């Protein structure tokens, strides 16, 4: 499912853009969902995680550059296409927010089709290049018996690992699985995939860290996990390095 957002304070522009995107996506093999927002503040308050965002630059309140900068802090894989009537802001949009592209209004079918061709091609390539890891997970069968099997996981789908009752829990957005291992060995294995230890019982995917406040790590699925005082400084340093390298 491709989650698409449109953020524009002009209702006519929003409705026109939605119609154009629907026209293209309905002919594509991808399932999709479109949500509309009339301000940057409303968008930032949403708990949704989007793959693609059409974002007007000249918003009332927070402008599109400010909104794009803020939302990229918690969703670094988001692809932003700016829409604007003011060409002078386009360079700023690309340089500051690292936007995928920008469209000068009025937006036309040809412009939308061309950008969505590029976006979907890029998304497809990224999906084919996804990193995967495998673990021998433990599950209870329908007969109540404990069995194990090898299961592959896409690295981006894993939010964190937690040492729990002498087992390790893999936390996904809506699922969790258990397997046996040592946290130190797991940390060594997952460091190549940008996972870092924030606490002796938690190994977190830096891609999903929204912010750190005090001794708590806030993730973009709204989970909150602890960071120990002993590891806080080093964990913050590694997170900052990861963010800089991701820009």
Buried (B, 14 or more C-beta within 10 A) or exposed (E): EBBBBBBBBBEEBBEBBBEBBEEBBEEEEEEBEBBBBBBBEBBBEEEEBBBBBBBBBBBEEBBBBBBBEBBBEBBBEBBBBBBBEEEEBBEBBBEBBBBBBBBBBEBEEEBBBBBBEEBBEEBEEEEEEEEEBEBEBBEEEEEEEEEEEEBEBEBBBBBBBBBEEEBBBBBBBEEEBBBEBEBEEBBEBBEEBBBBBBBEBBBBBBBBBBEBEEEEBBBBBEBEBBBBEEBBEEBBEBBEEBBEEEE
